[in-house]
Amino acid sequence: MSYRICRQITTRTFQCKSGICKVFMEPCEQVKGGHWSWNFGFAVGKSKRQLNDWYNNRNRKSVGKLKNKFTGKEGATLLLKSFNFCFNMRWSIPPGDLIIVSCDSGEPEKQFRIYKKLIRGEGKRKHLDWVIDEENKKFFWYRPPYPDDLIWKSVKQHNVRIISAEVRNPLQDSLTDFAYFQSFDILRLKQHIHQPSG
């Protein structure tokens, strides 16, 4: 049995007052331990073609209209809705990978404040598993198990592979022990070889 990790761009589109909002998450570059960083972002346009042209950096007149107007007319409401997509889409990336959310919309200060409030909310809505970079206005999230977790050493030593497991509640905080260990599985590559339990 073979298990191959496939990293490809993931997108979602939905209707809004300004037209169509496209949310995307794409692999960017390889980081520590063979894991990858992913970029999360969104934009609002009049049509899917306009959004695709903007995403692919095509030199067209319609693309210029999107610059510095990523949130359309909705503003804060659309920022919240787009980041809720991030909470759900984050569990689709491979274990150990990293998501980076940069505040580079037309109003980066406002975008950063709203995202920070959503992440550091009160009670059950608090997400302590996100790292906040105040200076560069960025947010980081690692898919468990984290790259520095000792469990990655067992991958080479015991001929096993760590794979994603289905997460029942995408809004859960991965720092709790239950959520952390329930979000991945350990797969034995050769079932006939006895694996040590320690």
Secondary structure, 3 states (H helix, E strand, C coil): CCCCCCCCCEEEEEEECCEEEEEEEEEEEECHHHCEEEEEEEEEECCHHHHHHHHCCCCCHHHHCCCCCCCCCCCHHHHHHHHHHHHHHHHHCCCCCEEEEECCCCCHHHHHHHHHHHHECCHHHECCCEEEECCCCEEEEECCCCCCCHHHHHHHHCCEEEEECCCCCCCCCCCCHHHHHHCEEEEECCCCCCCCCC
